Amino acid sequence: MEAVIGIIAVVLFVLFLIWFIQTSNRLIILDENVELSWRNIDVLLKQRYDMIPNLVETVKGYAEHESEIWNNFAEARNMGSSSLASGNMAGVSKAESMLAGMMPRINAVMEQYPELKADSSFADLRKQLVGLENQIADRREYFNASATSYNKVIRLFPTTIVATVKGNKKKDLFIVEGIERENVKIQF
């Protein structure tokens, strides 16, 4: 009888160990998906942060007296760049929110200078930035979906047991506050 109880205990332990390893591997895969999606955003943000000084220099020649806007733009870029380098997602989100909030002001300045809009180097930079913005928005959506899936799984029972043992922590979402949440004004 003791041998049967021993065999049952060993079988239950082996089943528990198999479940624990499978759950642990699943958490690793989800965590790596979140990290990969952040690295994809990281690449695009670096490209954009490298382009911003070129855009500012191009525009400064036409609108020197708008220095406050360019200084704020450069400050947000520097904050985002340094936050990105240090892995500070909250800092990146804050910088991105600042940049998003400044875009209507920058667009208004550009509208005041028709010769700026006609400048081919400015047009190329603006086109590249718009393309990067669209890619960043797509990648941010994928990152947030990956992080949300991961966050859900680590909170579900019984997976939360493995997550707690392994020290898995909730992932922050990449939120950009600003013009995206404002009402769009259409005038004819």
Secondary structure, DSSP 8 states (H G I E B T S, - for coil): -HHHHHHHHHHHHHHHHHHHHHHHHHHHHHHHHHHHHHHHHHHHHHHHHHHHHHHHHHHHTT-GGGHHHHHHHHHHHHHHHHHHHHT-HHHHHHHHHHHHHHHHHHHHHHHT-HHHHH-HHHHHHHHHHHHHHHHHHHHHHHHHHHHHHHHHHHHSTTHHHHHHHHT----------SGGGS------
